[in-house]
Amino acid sequence: MRTAALYTSVGSLVLSALAVAPAAAWERPADAETRGTAIAAARAGAAGIGFGPCPEKEMLPDSLKCGTVKVPLDYAEPDGRQLELTVSRTPATGPARDRQGALVYNPGGPGASSVTFPMAGELPEWKGIAGAYDLVGYAPRGVNGSSAPLSCQDPAAFTKGPTDAPTHPTAEYKEARVARAKAYARGCAEHAGETLRHYTSLNNARDLDVLRAALGEERLTFMGASYGTYFGALYATLFPSHVRRMVFDSVVDPDPEKIWYRSNMDQSLAFETRWEDFRRWVAEHDDVYRLGTTPESVQRHYDEVRAELAVEPAGGKVGPGQLHAAFLGAGYYDDYWAMRATALSEYVRGNPEPLVAQAAPRAVAAKDSENAQAVYTAVECNDASWPEDFAVWDRDHTDLARLAPFETWDNAFTNLPCAFWPAPRQRPLDVRVGWGELPPVLILAAERDAASPYQGALELRKRLPGSSLVTERDAGTHGVGGAGNPCVDDHLRRYLLTGRVPGRGADCAARPEPNAVSLD
């Protein structure tokens, strides 16, 4: 793999994350949460979900029906405060004799909702699955659509542009970001109060079991993507006898030593390779984009644009921070490549409009974006220990940025509130089951995925005996199941409809790279 050199290099970093602060000792006996989950699940099973028209604010088609399920804020106190999670569903479209129950989906985050997921049943790749399953989406705890959405700051301030995004920040800039991270962490505590500690991956897994019961399912059929694979793996560890079938698409490395500080550094390293993939593709299409015939030439144009935006933001709103956020999307999804290349090419030639259209903050999305970031931060900060001394962050990320400058510091500053987090931390659960405890599960991964590096899929396969890994070779798009690769989609469909997996795994060729298109 072309990632080998970078991944070998990072091994030379002396990650002082070994010195992270210990998890705070607010731990109660695990059996308290276990009993609480059983009580909540039994209650939800008896109540069921009354599906009806979806809330108008969700703007969903009439074919989707919605309801709510109640989950305890604190599973050690199942009779205490309850949260309501919005659940959406479309019934299976096939004959009753072919119905296999509900398929619950989570797209990741933390902080993402899947209430629109049942609409996937209209897509060709999903029609066969939709014939056999009720397709179910939901808004996890804290996410807009639940009864207690999290917020850490004014949404307008969160999405305000332009902002800076230095690849190698100065000491002065770092000091300003430390102050901003402290203020953000305080804002989370002020908005959420004592509830803040309860937004965790373990509670997301427990909520999933309550949802299973409310849907009337004795055993769960679940598909999680990205972060959804992590709390899905926690679910498999906590409730192996409740699993019917599980699909893990684009896997977060479940190694407790990686959650979450080190996994974010692994991610930053992997994005450097994906950024090179994008620049190579643009260079190969110099006849369309005219940004040079080498990745280095494309990089020079990008750097020049970033420097210009720092002086004169495009449209008054697109600075280096917005530029970076837009082009980070090209690291996630090949489908963004042509759009982003066009925006860069047009800007270089004096037309900023495509870049403004793609990168400017959208006021209409401010509330949802701020909420998603609040949930992301709360879950990752609560889940595990983080270094509490910025000197540790500075040393680790300065070293890493020499190898992987594209995403390293932006990722670090996104997570920096965890250094100053006011709520107690947990110790990550060791994801693991014994032979025969779990039915066969299916793992899907793209070999060059940066958001969820491939090593995570290999690690999960080791920890879940009997699991099968389908790899999209030499591909990097994040999220491969039901996304148009016929080979991957055949394995996904076969597994969900029959339970069969391809032994220890199978390889699929990558989808073709996107076509180069421009405004001309």
C-alpha positions in Angstrom: 0.0 0.0 0.0 1.1 3.5 -0.7 0.3 4.4 2.9 3.1 2.1 4.2 5.8 4.8 4.3 3.8 7.2 6.3 2.5 4.6 8.7 6.0 3.4 9.3 7.2 6.9 9.9 4.7 7.6 12.6 6.1 4.8 14.6 9.1 7.0 15.3 7.0 9.6 17.1 7.3 9.4 20.8 3.6 9.9 21.6 3.5 11.4 25.0 -0.1 10.5 25.2 1.1 7.7 27.4 1.0 10.4 30.1 -2.7 11.2 29.7 -4.6 11.9 32.9 -6.3 9.0 34.5 -10.0 8.5 34.2 -11.9 10.1 37.0 -13.3 7.7 39.5 -17.1 8.2 39.3 -17.4 4.6 38.2 -20.3 2.6 39.7 -20.5 -1.1 39.5 -21.2 -2.1 35.9 -24.1 -4.3 37.0 -26.1 -1.1 38.0 -26.1 0.0 34.3 -26.8 -3.6 33.2 -29.8 -3.8 35.4 -30.9 -0.4 34.4 -30.7 -1.3 30.7 -32.8 -4.4 31.2 -35.4 -2.4 33.1 -35.5 0.3 30.4 -35.6 -2.3 27.6 -38.5 -4.2 29.2 -40.4 -1.0 29.7 -39.8 0.0 26.0 -40.8 -3.4 24.8 -44.1 -3.2 26.6 -44.8 0.4 25.3 -43.6 -0.1 21.8 -43.4 2.9 19.4 -46.5 4.6 18.2 -45.6 5.5 14.6 -47.4 8.4 12.9 -46.6 11.5 10.9 -43.1 12.8 11.3 -42.5 16.3 12.9 -42.7 19.0 10.4 -39.3 20.4 11.3 -37.7 17.1 10.0 -39.2 17.8 6.5 -39.5 14.1 5.7 -41.8 12.6 3.1 -45.1 11.2 4.1 -43.9 7.7 3.3 -41.8 7.9 6.5 -43.5 7.5 9.9 -42.0 8.6 13.1 -42.4 8.0 16.8 -40.3 8.2 20.0 -38.6 5.9 22.4 -37.8 6.8 26.0 -34.3 6.0 27.4 -32.9 6.9 30.8 -30.5 9.7 31.0 -28.5 7.6 33.6 -28.8 3.8 33.3 -27.9 3.4 36.9 -31.1 5.2 37.7 -33.6 3.9 35.2 -36.6 5.5 36.9 -34.9 8.9 36.8 -35.0 11.5 34.1 -35.9 10.1 30.7 -34.8 11.3 27.2 -37.0 10.9 24.1 -35.3 9.8 20.9 -37.1 10.4 17.5 -37.3 7.2 15.5 -38.2 7.0 11.8 -39.3 4.0 9.8 -40.6 2.7 6.5 -42.1 -0.8 6.5 -40.6 -3.6 4.4 -41.9 -3.5 0.9 -41.9 -7.2 0.1 -44.3 -10.0 0.9 -45.0 -10.7 4.6 -43.5 -14.1 4.3 -40.1 -12.5 3.4 -40.0 -10.0 6.2 -37.0 -10.3 8.4 -37.7 -7.5 11.0 -36.1 -4.1 11.5 -32.7 -2.9 10.2 -31.5 -0.1 12.4 -28.8 2.2 10.9 -26.4 4.8 12.4 -24.2 6.9 10.2 -21.6 7.9 12.7 -20.5 11.2 14.2 -20.7 11.2 17.1 -23.5 13.6 16.5 -25.2 12.4 13.3 -28.8 11.4 12.9 -30.2 8.7 10.7 -33.8 9.8 10.6 -33.6 10.2 6.8 -32.1 6.7 6.3 -35.4 4.9 5.5 -35.5 7.0 2.3 -32.5 4.8 1.1 -35.0 2.1 0.3 -35.8 3.9 -2.9 -32.2 3.6 -4.2 -31.4 0.7 -6.5 -28.7 -0.6 -4.2 -31.1 -0.9 -1.3 -34.3 -2.1 -2.9 -33.7 -5.8 -2.2 -32.9 -5.1 1.4 -35.9 -2.7 1.8 -38.1 -5.5 0.6 -37.1 -7.7 3.5 -36.6 -5.2 6.3 -38.3 -2.3 7.9 -35.7 0.5 7.5 -35.2 2.4 10.8 -33.3 5.5 11.6 -33.2 7.6 14.7 -31.7 10.6 16.4 -29.2 9.5 19.2 -29.2 11.2 22.6 -28.2 14.8 22.4 -28.7 15.1 18.7 -31.3 17.5 17.3 -34.5 15.4 17.1 -34.0 14.1 20.6 -35.8 15.8 23.6 -32.6 17.3 25.0 -30.3 18.4 22.2 -26.8 19.5 23.3 -25.4 22.9 22.6 -22.1 24.4 23.7 -22.2 27.9 22.1 -24.3 30.2 20.0 -24.8 28.5 16.6 -24.2 31.8 14.7 -20.8 32.2 16.4 -20.0 28.5 15.7 -20.4 28.9 11.9 -19.1 32.5 11.6 -16.5 33.1 8.9 -13.9 33.8 7.8 -11.5 31.9 10.1 -7.8 30.9 9.9 -6.4 27.4 9.7 -2.5 27.5 9.8 -0.7 24.3 8.9 2.1 25.2 11.3 0.6 27.5 13.8 2.6 30.1 15.7 2.8 30.2 19.5 0.5 33.1 19.6 -2.2 31.3 17.5 -1.9 28.2 19.7 -2.4 30.3 22.8 -5.6 31.8 21.3 -6.9 28.3 20.4 -6.2 27.1 24.0 -8.3 30.0 25.3 -11.1 29.2 22.8 -11.0 25.5 23.8 -11.3 26.3 27.4 -14.3 28.6 26.7 -15.9 25.9 24.6 -15.6 23.3 27.3 -17.1 25.8 29.8 -19.9 26.5 27.5 -20.7 22.7 27.2 -20.8 22.5 31.0 -23.0 25.6 31.4 -25.5 24.5 28.9 -25.7 20.8 29.9 -25.0 21.0 33.6 -24.9 17.6 35.4 -26.3 15.8 32.4 -23.1 16.3 30.4 -21.4 13.2 31.8 -24.1 11.0 30.4 -23.4 11.5 26.7 -21.1 8.5 26.1 -20.6 5.7 23.6 -21.6 3.2 26.2 -24.9 4.9 26.7 -25.4 5.1 23.0 -25.0 1.3 22.9 -27.5 0.9 25.8 -29.9 3.2 24.0 -29.6 0.9 21.0 -30.8 -2.1 23.1 -33.8 -0.1 24.3 -34.6 0.8 20.7 -34.3 -2.9 19.8 -36.9 -3.8 22.4 -39.2 -1.0 21.5 -39.2 -2.2 17.9 -40.3 -5.6 19.1 -37.1 -7.3 18.0 -35.8 -10.2 20.1 -32.4 -9.8 18.4 -31.0 -6.7 16.7 -30.1 -6.3 13.0 -27.9 -3.2 12.8 -25.6 -1.4 10.4 -23.2 1.3 11.7 -20.9 3.4 9.7 -17.8 5.2 10.9 -18.4 6.1 14.6 -21.5 3.8 14.4 -19.1 0.9 14.2 -17.6 1.8 17.5 -20.7 1.8 19.6 -22.0 -1.0 17.5 -18.9 -3.0 18.7 -19.6 -1.9 22.3 -23.1 -3.3 21.8 -21.8 -6.6 20.5 -19.6 -6.8 23.6 -22.3 -5.8 26.1 -25.2 -7.8 24.5 -23.8 -10.5 22.3 -26.9 -12.7 22.7 -29.1 -9.8 21.5 -27.3 -9.7 18.1 -28.9 -11.1 15.0 -26.8 -9.5 12.3 -24.4 -6.6 12.3 -22.6 -4.7 9.6 -19.6 -2.5 10.5 -18.9 -0.1 7.6 -15.6 2.0 7.8 -14.4 0.9 11.1 -13.1 3.0 14.0 -10.2 1.1 15.7 -11.7 -0.3 18.9 -8.4 -0.7 20.7 -9.0 1.0 24.1 -5.5 2.5 23.9 -6.6 4.4 20.7 -9.8 5.9 22.1 -9.8 8.8 21.2 -6.6 10.8 21.3 -4.4 8.4 19.4 -7.2 7.4 16.9 -7.5 11.1 15.9 -3.7 11.3 15.3 -3.9 8.1 13.2 -6.7 9.8 11.3 -4.7 13.0 10.7 -1.8 10.9 9.3 -4.1 9.0 7.0 -5.6 12.1 5.6 -2.2 13.2 4.2 -2.3 10.2 1.9 -5.9 10.9 0.8 -4.9 14.6 0.2 -2.2 13.3 -2.1 -4.7 11.0 -3.9 -6.8 14.1 -4.7 -3.9 16.2 -5.8 -2.6 13.4 -8.0 -6.0 13.1 -9.7 -6.2 16.8 -10.3 -2.8 16.8 -11.8 -3.7 13.9 -14.1 -6.5 16.1 -15.4 -4.5 19.2 -16.0 -6.2 19.6 -19.4 -9.4 20.3 -17.5 -8.3 22.1 -14.3 -5.0 23.7 -15.5 -3.4 23.5 -12.0 -0.3 21.7 -13.1 0.8 18.2 -14.0 2.2 17.2 -10.6 0.7 16.9 -7.1 3.3 19.5 -6.0 2.0 22.0 -8.5 -1.6 21.5 -7.3 -0.4 22.0 -3.7 1.4 25.3 -4.7 -1.9 26.6 -6.1 -3.8 25.6 -3.0 -1.2 27.3 -0.8 -1.4 30.4 -2.8 -5.2 30.5 -2.6 -5.0 29.9 1.1 -2.6 32.8 1.5 -4.8 35.1 -0.6 -7.9 34.2 1.4 -6.1 35.1 4.6 -5.8 38.6 3.3 -9.0 38.9 1.4 -11.7 36.3 2.2 -13.8 35.2 -0.7 -17.3 36.7 -0.5 -16.3 38.2 2.8 -16.9 34.8 4.5 -14.5 32.2 3.0 -11.1 32.3 4.7 -8.4 29.6 5.1 -10.6 27.7 7.7 -13.5 27.4 5.3 -11.2 26.5 2.4 -9.7 23.7 4.5 -13.0 22.4 5.7 -14.3 22.2 2.1 -11.3 20.4 0.8 -11.2 18.0 3.7 -14.5 16.7 2.2 -12.4 15.6 -0.8 -10.4 13.4 1.7 -13.7 11.7 2.7 -15.4 11.3 -0.6 -14.2 10.9 -4.2 -17.5 12.3 -5.4 -16.3 15.7 -4.1 -13.2 15.7 -6.2 -14.5 17.3 -9.4 -16.4 20.0 -7.5 -13.5 21.0 -5.3 -11.0 20.9 -8.2 -13.4 23.2 -10.2 -13.7 25.6 -7.3 -9.9 25.8 -6.9 -9.3 26.2 -10.7 -11.9 28.9 -11.1 -10.6 30.9 -8.1 -7.1 30.8 -9.6 -8.5 32.2 -12.8 -10.4 35.0 -11.1 -13.8 33.5 -10.5 -14.4 33.0 -6.7 -18.1 32.1 -7.0 -17.8 28.3 -7.1 -15.6 28.4 -4.0 -17.9 30.7 -2.2 -20.9 28.5 -3.1 -19.1 25.4 -1.8 -17.3 26.7 1.3 -19.2 29.7 2.7 -20.9 29.0 6.1 -24.7 28.4 5.7 -26.8 30.1 8.2 -29.6 27.6 7.7 -27.4 24.8 8.8 -25.9 26.6 11.8 -28.1 25.0 14.5 -27.6 21.5 13.3 -23.8 22.0 12.7 -23.3 23.4 16.2 -25.4 20.6 17.8 -23.4 17.9 15.9 -20.1 19.4 17.1 -21.4 19.6 20.7 -22.4 15.9 20.7 -19.2 14.9 19.0 -17.1 16.7 21.6 -19.2 15.5 24.6 -19.0 11.9 23.6 -15.3 11.8 22.7 -14.3 13.8 25.8 -16.4 11.7 28.2 -15.4 8.4 26.7 -11.7 8.3 27.7 -8.7 10.1 29.1 -7.0 12.9 27.2 -3.8 14.7 27.9 -4.6 17.7 30.2 -1.3 19.6 29.5 -1.2 21.5 26.2 2.5 20.9 26.1 1.8 17.2 25.4 -0.6 18.1 22.5 1.9 20.7 21.2 4.8 18.2 21.1 2.8 15.3 19.6 1.1 17.4 16.9 4.2 19.4 16.0 6.0 16.2 15.3 3.1 14.7 13.4 2.6 17.9 11.3 6.1 17.4 9.9 4.8 14.2 8.3 1.1 15.1 7.8 0.5 18.9 7.7 -2.8 18.9 5.9 -5.2 17.9 8.7 -3.0 17.5 11.9 -3.5 20.9 13.6 -7.1 21.4 12.5 -8.0 18.0 14.0 -6.1 18.8 17.1 -7.8 22.1 17.7 -11.2 20.5 17.1 -10.6 18.1 19.9 -8.7 20.4 22.2 -11.7 21.1 24.5 -11.1 17.5 25.8 -7.9 18.7 27.5 -10.0 21.0 29.7 -13.2 18.9 30.0 -15.2 19.5 33.2 -17.0 16.2 33.3 -15.5 12.9 34.6 -13.9 10.6 32.0 -14.6 6.9 31.5 -12.3 4.0 30.8 -13.0 2.6 27.3 -14.5 -0.9 27.3 -12.3 -3.6 25.9 -14.3 -4.7 22.8 -14.1 -8.4 22.7 -16.2 -11.6 22.5 -15.4 -15.2 22.7 -15.8 -17.8 20.0 -19.4 -18.7 19.4 -20.8 -15.8 21.5 -21.7 -13.8 18.5 -23.3 -14.7 15.1 -21.1 -14.0 12.1 -20.8 -10.2 11.4 -19.8 -8.4 8.3 -17.0 -5.7 8.2 -16.7 -3.4 5.2 -13.6 -1.2 4.6 -11.9 0.9 2.0 -8.2 0.2 2.0 -7.2 4.0 1.8 -10.0 5.4 4.0 -8.6 8.3 6.0 -11.5 9.0 8.3 -11.4 5.4 9.5 -8.0 4.0 8.7 -7.9 0.4 7.5 -6.1 -0.9 10.6 -9.3 -0.4 12.5 -11.1 -3.0 10.4 -8.3 -5.5 10.9 -8.4 -4.9 14.7 -12.1 -5.4 14.9 -11.9 -8.6 13.0 -9.4 -9.9 15.6 -11.7 -8.9 18.4 -14.9 -10.4 17.0 -14.1 -14.1 16.2 -16.0 -15.3 13.2 -16.3 -11.9 11.6 -15.7 -11.4 7.9 -13.9 -8.4 6.3 -14.7 -7.2 2.8 -12.1 -4.8 1.5 -12.4 -2.3 -1.3 -8.8 -2.4 -2.5 -7.0 0.8 -3.4 -10.1 2.9 -2.6 -10.5 5.6 -0.1 -14.1 6.8 0.0 -15.5 6.8 3.6 -18.5 4.5 3.8 -18.7 1.8 1.2 -21.8 -0.2 1.9 -24.7 0.4 -0.5 -22.6 3.1 -2.2 -22.5 1.7 -5.7 -19.6 -0.8 -5.7 -21.4 -3.9 -7.1 -19.0 -6.3 -5.4 -19.3 -4.7 -2.0 -23.0 -4.3 -2.4 -23.5 -8.0 -3.3 -21.7 -9.0 -0.1 -23.8 -6.6 1.9 -27.1 -7.7 0.4 -26.3 -11.4 0.7 -25.3 -11.1 4.3 -28.4 -9.1 5.3 -30.8 -11.4 3.4 -29.2 -14.8 4.2 -26.7 -14.2 7.0 -23.9 -15.7 4.9 -20.4 -14.1 5.0 -17.4 -14.8 2.7 -15.3 -16.7 5.1 -12.6 -14.6 6.7 -13.2 -12.0 4.0 -13.0 -11.0 0.4 -11.5 -8.4 -1.8 -13.3 -6.1 -4.1 -11.8 -3.9 -6.8 -12.2 -0.1 -6.3 -14.8 1.8 -8.2 -13.5 3.9 -11.1 -12.2 7.3 -10.1 -14.6 10.2 -10.9 -14.7 11.9 -14.2 -13.1 15.3 -14.5 -15.7 18.0 -15.2 -15.5 21.8 -15.1 -17.7 24.8 -15.7 -16.4 25.0 -19.4 
